Structure formats: structure tokens, C-alpha cells
């Protein structure tokens, strides 16, 4: 006698870790906040934390105590124990403690920032209880040579500038075809943000 087979409930499996920004903006779920390159060009945030500050669900706080290097939390959890940060799809949380050194992310290289609020551990792995931050950097131009850069002046004799070159070269040598892409960017910030003898 064959055992009776119980009906199996339908299960939806999401088998992709690509950022939702690859979809149309209307298809992005409501728990996802999104900054594209137009948003970043309009606001021109100096730091990564400054870019995240206006997004829904982001709470900024000073964990270090220096008043400058702010970190943030999602749903009341810090990035050290419940938020995963991905840079071009690669997890950048430190192995010991899970923190992320956001000042090392140059904003002139960032093209898109996406914050997914809510538990995402089934997709991204452990440590994504509060959410996930997806950061995408600029992609090389399809032109052979493309120059870019910018300069900013500020008070107290401050200057910040960056310049770079990118492009792509068609592969006409090997039978593989395709294109070789390159991207170089350099910059410098000469502003410490304080006047002489300031307190």
C-alpha cells in the first residue's frame, strides 16, 4: 500500500544577490530606498554617511565620539551586528566585529546606493537581520578614452579635487573578442575643516 502523499506548500526562492537597482524603479519594493547618480550629483554628499542620512529608516549616531565619523543603524541595529554592506556585490564588513570603514569609500566613485530595510539573511547570509546596503561604483565608459573630474573650493583655504580617465578597448587580438575596460581615478582633499586656533 502506497503512503498518502501530503501536498507541498509552494515556496518562492530568490536566487539572485544582484541589487534591486537593476530593476525598474517602479518594481522596487517599498522597503528599499534608492539613490542613483542623478540624486548623488544633485546633493553632492561629502561622505558616505551624509549620502545615507536622508533615506528612510536610517538613524545616524556618533559611535566613535569624535563628532565627525558618524555611523548609522537600521531598525535600531548597528552595522556591526545586523547590517551587511556590499561594494559591487562583495561584502566589505570586517571579519572581527562586522563594522565598515565608510570614510574609505570615495563618493566621487559611487554611482548608486541602495538600502534594503528588513531581514535579508536568507539571500545575503548571516548578519543581515536589520538590512543590507548595496553600493555600486562607476562603470567604465564605452568610449575609447573618457576624461572626468571635478574641483571644489571651501572656506579656510580648503580644496578638494579628483580627476580620472576611463574607457574600453575592443579586443581584436585574441579569438575571444569582447572588450577590455579600464578605470583610473585619483583625488585629494586639502581641507581639514577648522580655522586656526579653533576650539
C-alpha positions in Angstrom: 0.0 0.0 0.0 1.4 3.4 -1.0 1.7 6.0 1.7 -0.5 9.0 1.1 1.3 12.0 -0.3 0.9 15.3 1.5 0.6 18.4 -0.6 3.7 20.5 -0.5 3.3 24.2 0.1 4.6 26.5 -2.7 7.9 28.2 -1.8 9.4 31.2 -3.5 13.2 31.1 -3.8 15.1 34.3 -4.7 18.3 33.0 -6.3 20.0 36.3 -7.1 22.1 38.7 -5.0 22.1 41.4 -7.6 20.9 44.8 -6.3 17.3 45.6 -6.9 18.5 48.7 -8.7 18.8 46.6 -11.8 15.1 46.6 -12.0 12.8 49.4 -13.0 12.2 51.9 -10.1 8.5 51.1 -10.1 9.3 47.4 -9.4 11.5 48.1 -6.4 9.7 47.0 -3.1 8.6 49.7 -0.7 11.3 48.6 1.9 14.1 49.7 -0.5 15.5 53.2 -0.6 17.5 54.1 -3.7 19.9 56.9 -4.6 21.0 56.9 -8.3 23.8 59.0 -9.8 21.5 61.9 -10.5 20.5 62.1 -6.8 24.1 61.9 -5.8 25.1 64.6 -8.3 22.4 66.9 -7.1 23.1 66.6 -3.3 26.9 66.0 -3.7 27.5 64.4 -0.3 31.0 64.8 1.1 30.9 61.4 2.9 29.0 58.2 2.5 27.2 58.8 5.8 26.0 62.1 4.5 24.5 60.4 1.5 22.6 58.0 3.6 21.2 60.5 6.1 18.0 61.5 4.2 17.0 57.9 3.5 14.0 56.4 5.3 14.8 54.2 8.2 18.4 55.4 8.6 19.4 56.7 12.1 22.7 58.4 12.4 24.7 58.4 15.6 28.3 59.1 16.8 29.7 55.7 18.0 33.3 56.8 17.9 32.8 60.0 19.9 34.8 62.4 17.6 31.7 64.2 16.2 32.9 63.5 12.6 32.9 59.8 11.8 29.2 59.1 12.2 27.8 55.6 11.7 24.2 54.6 11.3 21.7 52.0 12.2 18.7 50.3 10.6 15.7 49.3 12.6 17.7 50.1 15.8 20.7 47.8 15.0 24.2 49.0 14.1 26.0 47.8 11.0 28.4 45.8 13.2 26.0 43.1 14.1 22.9 43.3 11.8 23.6 45.3 8.6 25.6 43.9 5.6 27.4 46.3 3.3 28.1 45.2 -0.3 30.5 47.1 -2.6 29.9 46.0 -6.2 28.4 42.7 -4.8 31.3 42.0 -2.4 30.7 42.0 1.3 33.0 44.6 3.0 32.1 44.1 6.6 35.2 43.4 8.8 35.5 39.8 9.9 36.1 40.8 13.5 33.0 42.8 14.7 31.4 43.3 11.3 32.0 47.1 11.1 32.6 49.0 7.9 35.1 51.8 7.4 32.9 54.1 5.4 35.3 57.1 5.1 37.4 54.9 2.8 34.6 54.9 0.2 35.3 57.8 -2.1 31.9 59.4 -3.0 33.2 60.5 -6.4 33.4 56.8 -7.4 29.9 55.9 -6.1 27.2 55.6 -8.8 24.3 54.1 -6.8 23.4 53.4 -3.2 20.5 51.1 -2.2 19.3 50.4 1.3 17.1 47.4 1.8 15.4 47.6 5.2 14.3 44.4 6.9 15.7 40.9 7.3 17.6 39.7 4.2 19.7 36.9 5.7 18.1 34.2 3.5 19.6 36.0 0.5 22.7 37.6 1.8 23.8 35.3 4.6 24.2 35.9 8.3 24.4 39.4 9.6 21.6 40.9 7.6 18.9 41.0 10.3 18.3 44.7 10.0 19.0 45.2 6.3 21.6 45.4 3.5 23.4 48.3 1.9 24.3 47.9 -1.8 26.9 50.3 -3.2 27.8 50.3 -6.8 30.8 52.2 -8.2 31.1 53.8 -11.6 31.5 51.7 -14.6 34.0 52.4 -17.4 32.8 54.4 -20.4 32.1 52.6 -23.7 34.3 55.2 -25.4 38.0 54.6 -26.1 39.1 57.4 -23.8 36.9 59.4 -21.5 38.2 62.1 -19.1 36.3 63.2 -16.0 36.9 65.1 -12.8 35.9 68.0 -10.6 37.1 70.6 -8.1 35.5 72.2 -5.1 36.7 75.1 -3.0 35.6 75.8 0.6 36.3 78.1 3.5 39.5 78.0 5.4 41.6 77.6 2.2 40.0 74.2 1.5 40.2 72.5 -1.8 39.0 69.1 -2.9 39.6 67.7 -6.4 39.6 64.5 -8.4 40.4 63.6 -11.9 40.4 60.4 -13.9 40.2 58.5 -17.1 38.2 55.5 -18.2 37.2 53.7 -21.3 37.1 50.4 -23.2 39.2 48.9 -25.9 37.8 46.3 -28.4 39.7 43.0 -28.3 40.9 42.5 -31.9 44.0 40.3 -31.0 42.6 37.2 -29.4 39.8 35.0 -30.8 37.8 35.6 -27.6 36.6 39.1 -28.7 34.9 41.3 -26.2 36.2 44.5 -24.7 39.0 45.4 -22.2 37.8 48.1 -19.8 39.9 50.4 -17.6 39.1 53.0 -14.9 41.5 55.2 -13.1 40.5 57.9 -10.6 42.6 60.0 -8.1 41.8 62.8 -5.8 42.9 64.8 -2.8 41.2 66.7 0.0 43.3 69.6 1.4 40.6 70.9 3.8 40.8 70.0 7.5 37.6 72.0 8.1 38.9 74.0 11.0 40.2 77.6 11.3 43.5 78.4 13.0 43.3 78.2 16.9 39.8 76.9 16.7 38.3 75.0 19.6 
